[in-house]
Amino acid sequence: MADKHPRDRFDEIPDDIQRVGAHRAPRPRGRGWIAFGWAALATVVLVGAGIFGLSLVNGAISFNGSTPSGSATASATETSAPTQTVVPTVDPSLSVNVLNGTATSGLGAKVRDVLTAAGWKVGAVANADMTNLTQTVVYYADPTKEGAALGVAQSLPGATVQNTQDFADTGADLTVVVGSDYAG
């Protein structure tokens, strides 16, 4: 490492005399690694303290011996509660989009005609982004519309229902993706 000081008369010492007076000792090697080590240690300690603090705030760590929320006690109450059965309904105020997930041309229009005859208001009919789907599925995003999704599935033999947010931004209440299993 180069010195930043200009050379002066104190840098050159004659061999015949002992060192006396002001002189600069060479810098010890490896001092930069010491600062880097302390910085790395401080980073690890601060990250660990942050993770510990967040886990306390989120309730993942408990010091009173009880289980954190959402663990074994919550699942025990869920299994002991009776399951509610959803009744399939027909609600003409809900809009239904139909997507053809097969290579069969006009299948989406056929499904639209079946749903319209069953009392459903069909919005858009289009092709799905894939044409090799094998199962007909009725998708709903709002859990309160599960009965309506079951009602659409009853109108389409072999259809199943699934709760997902994948089609929530389409504007329709329900979305039917027709697969090759549709026999209508």
Phi, psi and omega in degrees: 000133183280143176285148180266357182263140177291151180292140178223190185291342181277346181283333181252115181248129178298151182288338187276351180241158176283157178293125179218137176098197185282135174205158179256128176275147178296146180291137178293144181283147175089008180292331179295327180291330178295315178296320178297319179298316179296320179295319179295318179297317179297321178297315180297317180295316181293320178295317178298317178295322178295316178296317178297317179297318179294322179292328175292317181294320181281350178084016180283338179244133180233133181260359183257010175087353178273162180281148178297157181297143179086013181253225191300321183290325180290322180288331178292323179286330178293319182286334182277344180284142179290143180278139180268138177265136181265132182269128177296133181229159173247119181237100183293349179280345180274144178263144182235126172263145180240126177242129179273113180260021180237174176272359180285118182288136177083003181292325178297321178293323178296317179294321176302315180297320179295316181291322178296319178294332180276356177104010181267149175266110182267128180273265184261146172237124183209174175272143175286167180287347176235147181244017181240027181283139185256343186239138176273124185229138174257118182259140175221145182260327183267121181301337179287349181259017179295321178298320178294321178297321176294326177295319176295319180297327177292329179286339181244105184303130177086359181282149175243169179242152179209135177270121180205157177264005184298327183249016184293330183272005180281342181094347179270151178285324181226150177228128177255124173251113185275129177251177183290350178281352181290126186248013185280000000 
